[in-house]
Amino acid sequence: MMLDLLRRGTRLVWGALRRFFSSRAVRKFFSTPTSATGFFLVFAFAVIALLAPVLAPPRPGSNAYMIPRDSYLNEPQPPSKEHPLGTTSGQYDIWYGLVWGTRTAFRIGIVVTFGSALIGILIGTLAAFYSRVFGEISMRIVDIFMTMPFLIAAMVMTTVLGTGIDNVMVALIAFGWMTYARLARGDVMTVKNLDYVQAARAVGASDWRIITRHLLPNAIFPLFVMATMDIGSMVLAAAGLSFLGLGAELGYADWGQMVSFARNWMSGTVGSPLVFWYTIIFPGLTIVLFGLGWNLMGDGLRDIFDPRMRGSK
Amino acid sequence: MLAYIVRRLLLLPVVLFGVTLIIFAMVQMVGPYKRLSLYVSDATLAHIHSDEELVRLVHKYGLDRPIYEQYAGWLSGLFHGRLGYSPTAHLMVQDALVKYLPTTAELALFSLIPLVFFAIRLGVFSAVRQNTLGDHLTRILAITGWSLPTFVAGLLLLLFFYKWFPAGRLSVWTIPIVNSPDWHSFTRMYTIDAVLNGNWRVFLDALRHMVLPIVTLSYISWALILRITRSSMLETLRQDYVTTARAKGLPEKIVINRHARRNALIPVATVAGWTIAGLMGGVVITETIFNYPGLGRFAASAALQLDIAAVLGFALFNGLLLVSANLIVDVMYAFIDPRVRLE
């Protein structure tokens, strides 16, 4: 009996997976070189994040997110046996910082995107649903929030809140929800007047039920694409704040900080200007690949979900 | 047309008022003693030694009164051009902004040149030769630009080109020249002043220090402008009037330059506002990387020292800049595109 149920369950899941992967959209996603590359990159980073304790074992008894350092020597040291990618300013191990920084990056990207999407969708949907006064007011608020350059607004917020990864995330959410609100409002407005919503209203469905069961599921796909592209750019923004010294505490595994360690060594030494190349090349490459991965994937998803974009590329 | 412009102008103070509300709300998260620097009208804050003096100042500037009175007090200060005191600069914030503005303005102005001349051209080029090797290369360039953050790009440039294009603003040998009594400071933008003074060596030296920041700064907006120009151009090339122009037997060059490109640039004008926002955001990081003593580096170091008055002053300045830029874009838009006027 049990076994039978299990077998049937497995078959069901397997069938669904097979149908999913053989659907035209997904086949197209994976057969397009750019979106497949994007997916591969993101997947690779996810594996690195999961395997962090194996790839870069933390010293027992210490906080794994703090990068271990051999000494307090200022000058970076080139790649060696113990430090495969070398050490950066202050003897922080670059490999360790990048591997554990992947976890930080995913955390920032997912929390910030999820947070701003949630707030934006909530406000946008309500604005579209109760369109008149509330809609007008909330869209003007969106306009005002958009008046400030994103990075500068986030900078103000972290200055007020104090530095730290958590505060950076709060700041990025506080100034990142507006595009979702606009998009959600537009999508819900289009869906709102379709027949099936009128039908739901006619049979006496409550506002809440109409919003959650009928409007949102049909308006959510474009938002999904945007969120995918946003994860990359939010991580880049957070890294930028960390680079300025407003993000992670000193020694915390964070890509932006790894890059900021490189800052004072770019001029090299007399006669060999490139001598500290590893301090910027490895962290820089990691950040670029991460951003590129999400962007390519988002591009691919947009092609699938948005029929208007088909053929225009 | 006039009604349109007037409506936009009337909206301006409303939006700016909203910006001050948001900023004021954010600042409420810190205590009255930290907020004090926003209200003081002179440098007294730098000479405070006892808690009693602080308490007295908090009372004097009304920080113990109800919140709407505090807001009104702050707003009236803003109206009179008082933005508080910045311990980072040892100056009143408004004076600090004025001091650093020419340096940043010089950088931003020069950064617009490659944008206008190369990004738009490349976008048009890419669209006209859709799916050729040149198009693919351009698109790869754009998408890398999209994913390559300023601070990485800037440091890489510094790594490879530091020898020829050093960081900072001027070389050691140039500084005495610009500080000497013979030097006339017209704009405090060294390249322009150098031309006006007829000193080409200073001009070249100032320019040499600006090459890498300019490349870094314009690279941020490159990708965006290139992308939008390309897709807008592609759409325009499919329009009936372009087909008509071709059918009339006009040379391809005229079809593209006169018929298609002009119309394709309309959406590009809309993102001009964003470009300025991107530039100003980029200025903070770029100037920090290249140790270029402008508004951005000032704001970054102020933020590190939790110098609230300076960071807020910088943010307000940016808000004002962006709102005005958007206003100009909107008005220009009405001139370029008659459809907007008729709405």
Interface residues (C-beta under 8 A of the other chain):
Chain A: R140 I141 D143 I144 F145 T147 M148 P149 F150 L151 I152 A153 M155 V156 M157 T158 T159 V160 L161 G162 G232 L236 A239 G240 F243 L244 G245 L246 G256 V259 S260 A262 R263 M266 S267 G268 P273 L274 F276 W277 I280 I281 P283 G284 I287 V288 G291 L292 N295 L296 D299 S312
Chain B: V14 V15 G18 V19 L21 I22 I23 M26 V27 M29 V30 I143 T144 W146 S147 L148 P149 T150 F151 V152 L155 L156 L158 L159 F160 Y162 K163 A167 S231 L234 E235 A277 G278 M280 G281 G282 V284 I285 T288 I289 A299 A300 A302 A303 L304 L306 D307 I308 V311 L312 F314 A315 N318 G319 L322 V323
